[in-house]
Every structure is written in structure tokens, then in C-alpha cells.
Amino acid sequence: EDFFSIWQTSKLAQSYEIACAQCGVVRDLIENYYTLFRVDSQEIEREKRIQDGLEKFHLDSVRRKPSGDMRIFVYLHERDENTAISVILTPTATAQSIVEHIISNHCKRSGDNLSLHEVILGKHLERPLFPSERVVETVLRWSIWEEDEKRTNYLILKKNTLYPALLPFTKDSAPVYGEFKYVDSKSKSYRKYAFEFSGAKLKQYKDTKTTNELESWKIEDIIWYIGHEVKRVPPTRFNFTFIPRTYDFKRSKDEPYFGNVVSVNTLEELHKFIAAMIVGEHPEGLYPPVIL
């Protein structure tokens, strides 16, 4: 029973038997939460898929590496079978540690700012992983997607062209704001709304008066991507898509699209919002990727 550590501070004041009994109560609460707290069937199914993904991760880990690690493939510069590099992925491995490993062991090219990128849905959406981000969280997030959706997802180490463009907009902590076209994962047509990023939240308003807030998302609860799903035709070329961090991506009649798309008016507006969201989540600010 690993729960005994919860009562470490008081273990001298009570018997071992009492502590074990308390551990049993906590275990029963966790194992039977869906019965005790009226959890709906969709949440139970989602939890099962996450657990299946975790079990597969651990099973593969045991098969491949006794230490509990697993191997993943990371492409170098471009997606080509000849550039795929096998990398050991530990549960605590960060994007930065993987970048440093590949650079030390496989790179000969110099002069590039390299970052690990997540690319999904047939190369239509991508994002550079923040250096301190744990890569296993990205890989496990894919594990609960349908097979047809995740088969084109991959990680690639390549030049980070986004961060240098964002740097000028990271020095100003003022809120960013604009009126843009927007569509959620349930809708087909774009509609105009006002958006603001401030206080580490992305906020949606009915109009530019910013008095009627329709919805808001904490930055730590979402993941953003540059681009949009190919099925959705936005009104401009400057778009970002965002999803809940716990997104259970499964197309249905009621929700046929991937994520929520914000279509801004200019490249500068896109950079301002992305920069604000990164700094909102990581107050230490952007720092350059590894330079070869």
C-alpha cells in the first residue's frame, strides 16, 4: 500500500493497523469514485481509454526497457524514414533533454535554432514543444485518439522559425485583444467574436465592448496549435487551433471537427496572441532553443 506515505507525519501517533485501515478507505474511494459521485458514462469511458493508453505505455516500457523507459521515433529536419531517430523516452524526459540528446549524438548541421515539434492531423497543425514540457504527456494524449486520427501524428526536431518571430511581443505584458472569426468543434460556420488574452486566460466576448464574456479558458488547461484542420476553411491565412488539455478527440455527429479555431486578421496579430499565451503559461518567457 503506497498510501501509507500520506500519513508519514502522524505514523508515530497511531498504530500500523489503523494506518492500513485508513489506506484501505482511500483506496476504496478512488477505485469506486464513479459509483459514489455519479460520474456519467462518457467520463467513465474516457477514463478507461486513458487507463488503456497508460497500460500500453507501461507494457511497452517493460518489454523494451527494464528501467520503465520506452523508445519513440523522432524525425530530424524533415519527415523521412531515413531521418527517423530512435530515442529513449523516460516519464520525466523534457523536450529540451531530447533536443540535447539528438544534437549530441546525431546532428552535424550547424547554425540552426532547433526545437522539438508536435505535428498532427496530416501536417496541418503543429506547435513547438516548450523546452520544459514533458514529452510523454504528448505521446499519451495521442493514445486515446482513434487510430485513423493519430496515425499521421509525429514528433520532429527542426528549426524553430516561430520563436524568433514571437520575441518582440514577449516584452509587453499588456493584454492582447482583437475581433476575429471563430468556430468551435461543433460548428461549421465561422462567426465574429472579440477575443482577449489577459490574466493567463483566453477570453471570448460577444462583441468589442468586452462587457459580455461568453467563455474563458485558463492557459494551463488548453493546448494551442498553429494552423487548422483541413476540413475547415477559415476566412484568413492566420489561424490557431486550441483544444482542452484533456481533450478526448473522437468525432461524432454532434462534434465532427477538431478543436476550436480562431482566424485572426494579420500575421502580427497571430504572433501577438501566441506569444501572450506562451508567456502566460511560462512567465519565465521565451528562451532560445539549443543553438548548434
C-alpha positions in Angstrom: 0.0 0.0 0.0 1.7 3.2 -1.2 -0.9 5.3 0.5 0.9 4.8 3.8 3.2 7.7 2.9 0.2 10.1 3.2 0.3 9.6 7.0 4.0 9.8 7.4 3.8 12.8 9.7 1.5 11.0 12.1 2.6 7.4 11.9 4.2 7.5 15.3 0.9 8.7 16.9 -1.2 5.7 15.7 -0.9 2.0 15.2 0.2 0.4 11.9 -3.2 -1.4 11.8 -5.1 1.9 12.0 -3.0 3.5 9.2 -3.5 0.5 7.0 -7.2 0.6 7.5 -7.2 4.3 6.5 -5.3 3.4 3.4 -8.0 0.9 2.6 -10.7 3.6 2.8 -8.8 5.9 0.5 -8.2 3.1 -2.0 -11.9 2.2 -2.0 -12.8 5.8 -2.6 -10.5 6.0 -5.6 -11.5 2.7 -7.1 -15.2 3.3 -6.7 -15.4 7.0 -7.4 -17.7 6.6 -10.4 -20.3 4.9 -8.2 -20.0 7.3 -5.2 -20.0 10.6 -7.2 -22.5 10.0 -10.0 -19.9 10.0 -12.8 -21.6 9.9 -16.2 -20.9 7.1 -18.7 -18.9 9.4 -21.1 -16.5 10.3 -18.3 -16.1 6.6 -17.4 -15.4 5.7 -21.0 -12.9 8.5 -21.3 -11.1 7.4 -18.1 -11.0 3.8 -19.4 -9.3 4.9 -22.7 -6.8 6.9 -20.7 -6.0 3.9 -18.5 -5.7 1.7 -21.6 -3.2 4.2 -23.0 -1.2 4.3 -19.8 -1.2 0.5 -19.5 0.0 0.2 -23.1 2.7 2.7 -22.4 3.9 0.8 -19.3 3.6 -2.6 -21.1 5.7 -1.4 -24.0 8.1 0.1 -21.5 8.5 -3.3 -19.7 9.0 -5.1 -23.0 11.6 -2.8 -24.3 13.5 -1.4 -21.3 13.6 -2.9 -17.8 14.1 0.6 -16.3 10.5 1.6 -17.2 11.5 3.7 -20.2 10.3 3.3 -23.8 11.5 4.2 -27.2 9.9 6.6 -29.7 11.0 7.8 -33.1 11.8 11.5 -33.7 12.4 12.8 -37.2 15.3 15.1 -37.9 14.7 18.2 -40.0 12.1 16.5 -42.3 9.8 13.6 -42.2 11.6 10.8 -43.9 12.2 7.2 -42.9 15.9 7.8 -43.3 15.8 10.6 -40.8 13.9 8.8 -38.0 15.9 8.6 -34.8 15.1 6.1 -32.0 15.1 7.9 -28.7 14.6 6.6 -25.2 11.6 8.3 -23.6 11.5 8.4 -19.8 8.4 9.6 -17.9 10.3 12.7 -16.9 12.1 13.5 -20.2 11.6 17.1 -21.4 11.6 18.4 -24.9 14.9 20.1 -24.1 16.6 16.9 -22.9 15.6 15.1 -26.1 16.8 18.0 -28.2 20.2 18.0 -26.4 20.5 14.2 -26.8 19.8 14.2 -30.5 22.1 17.1 -31.1 24.9 15.5 -29.2 24.6 12.1 -30.9 23.1 12.7 -34.4 23.4 16.2 -35.6 26.1 17.6 -37.9 24.3 20.7 -39.2 25.2 23.9 -37.5 23.6 27.4 -37.2 20.0 26.3 -36.7 17.8 27.0 -33.7 16.3 23.6 -33.1 13.2 22.7 -31.2 11.1 19.5 -30.9 7.7 20.0 -32.7 4.5 18.1 -32.4 2.8 17.6 -35.8 -0.7 16.3 -36.1 -3.6 15.6 -38.5 -1.7 15.2 -41.7 0.8 18.1 -41.0 -2.0 20.7 -40.9 -1.4 21.6 -37.2 1.8 21.9 -35.3 3.5 23.5 -32.4 7.0 23.7 -30.9 7.1 22.0 -27.5 8.2 24.3 -24.8 11.7 23.2 -23.6 10.4 22.2 -20.1 7.4 20.3 -21.4 7.3 16.6 -20.6 7.2 14.7 -23.9 5.4 11.7 -22.5 2.3 13.8 -21.9 2.1 14.5 -25.6 2.5 10.9 -26.6 0.0 9.6 -24.1 -2.5 12.3 -25.3 -2.5 10.7 -28.7 -3.1 7.2 -27.2 -6.8 7.9 -26.6 -7.4 9.2 -30.1 -9.0 7.0 -32.8 -6.4 5.1 -34.8 -7.2 6.9 -38.1 -6.8 10.3 -36.4 -3.4 9.6 -34.7 -1.6 7.6 -37.4 -0.2 10.8 -39.1 1.0 12.3 -35.8 4.7 12.6 -35.2 7.5 14.4 -33.4 10.2 16.2 -35.4 13.3 18.1 -34.4 13.7 21.1 -36.8 14.5 24.7 -37.0 12.2 26.8 -34.8 11.1 29.7 -37.0 8.2 30.7 -34.7 10.0 31.8 -31.5 12.3 34.4 -33.2 9.1 36.0 -34.6 7.5 36.0 -31.2 10.3 37.5 -29.2 9.4 41.2 -30.0 5.9 40.6 -28.5 7.1 39.0 -25.2 8.4 42.2 -23.7 5.0 43.8 -23.3 2.7 42.3 -20.6 -0.3 44.3 -21.6 -3.5 42.3 -22.6 -3.8 41.4 -26.3 -7.2 41.9 -27.9 -8.9 41.7 -31.3 -12.1 40.9 -33.2 -11.8 37.7 -35.2 -13.7 34.9 -36.8 -14.2 31.9 -34.7 -15.6 28.4 -34.9 -15.8 25.6 -32.2 -15.6 21.9 -32.7 -19.4 21.5 -33.1 -19.9 24.2 -35.7 -19.2 24.5 -39.4 -19.6 28.3 -40.0 -17.3 31.0 -38.6 -18.8 33.9 -36.6 -17.3 37.1 -35.5 -16.3 37.5 -31.8 -13.9 39.5 -29.7 -11.0 37.7 -28.1 -8.7 38.8 -25.3 -5.7 37.2 -23.6 -5.1 38.5 -20.1 -4.6 37.2 -16.6 -3.4 33.8 -18.1 -6.8 33.3 -19.7 -8.1 33.3 -23.3 -11.4 35.1 -23.2 -14.2 35.2 -25.7 -16.7 38.1 -25.8 -19.9 38.7 -27.8 -18.5 42.0 -29.3 -15.9 44.6 -28.9 -17.5 46.2 -25.9 -15.9 43.4 -23.8 -18.7 43.5 -21.2 -20.4 40.2 -22.2 -17.9 37.4 -21.6 -19.2 34.2 -23.3 -16.4 31.9 -22.3 -12.9 31.7 -21.0 -10.1 29.2 -20.9 -7.2 29.1 -18.5 -4.0 28.8 -20.4 -2.8 25.8 -18.4 -6.0 23.9 -19.4 -5.6 24.2 -23.2 -3.1 23.3 -25.9 -2.7 25.5 -29.0 -1.5 24.7 -32.5 -0.6 26.9 -35.4 -3.0 26.1 -38.3 -6.3 24.4 -38.7 -7.9 21.1 -39.7 -8.0 20.8 -43.5 -11.8 20.2 -43.4 -12.3 23.7 -42.1 -11.9 26.6 -44.5 -11.1 29.8 -42.5 -11.5 33.3 -43.8 -7.8 34.2 -43.4 -4.4 32.5 -43.6 -3.6 33.3 -40.0 -5.1 30.8 -37.7 -4.6 28.9 -34.4 -6.5 26.0 -33.1 -6.8 25.2 -29.4 -8.1 22.2 -27.5 -8.6 21.2 -23.9 -5.5 19.6 -22.4 -7.7 16.6 -21.5 -9.3 16.5 -25.0 -10.9 13.2 -25.7 -10.8 13.6 -29.5 -13.5 11.4 -31.0 -15.6 12.6 -34.0 -19.3 12.3 -33.7 -22.4 13.7 -35.3 -22.6 16.4 -32.7 -18.9 17.2 -32.7 -17.5 16.5 -36.2 -14.4 18.7 -36.1 -11.1 19.0 -34.3 -10.8 21.8 -31.7 -11.7 25.5 -31.8 -10.3 27.7 -34.5 -9.5 31.4 -34.2 -8.9 33.1 -37.5 -7.1 36.4 -37.0 -6.6 39.2 -39.5 -2.8 39.5 -39.8 0.4 37.6 -39.1 1.3 40.2 -36.4 -1.9 39.5 -34.5 -1.3 35.8 -34.7 2.2 36.3 -33.2 0.9 38.6 -30.5 -1.7 36.0 -29.3 0.7 33.1 -29.5 3.4 35.0 -27.6 1.0 36.1 -25.0 -0.2 32.5 -24.4 3.3 31.1 -24.2 4.4 33.7 -21.7 1.1 33.4 -19.8 1.8 29.7 -19.2 5.6 30.2 -18.8 6.2 33.5 -17.0 10.0 33.0 -17.4 9.4 33.9 -21.0 10.8 32.5 -24.2 14.3 31.4 -24.2 16.1 30.4 -27.3 16.2 26.8 -28.4 19.6 25.0 -28.5 21.9 26.6 -31.0 24.3 24.3 -32.8 
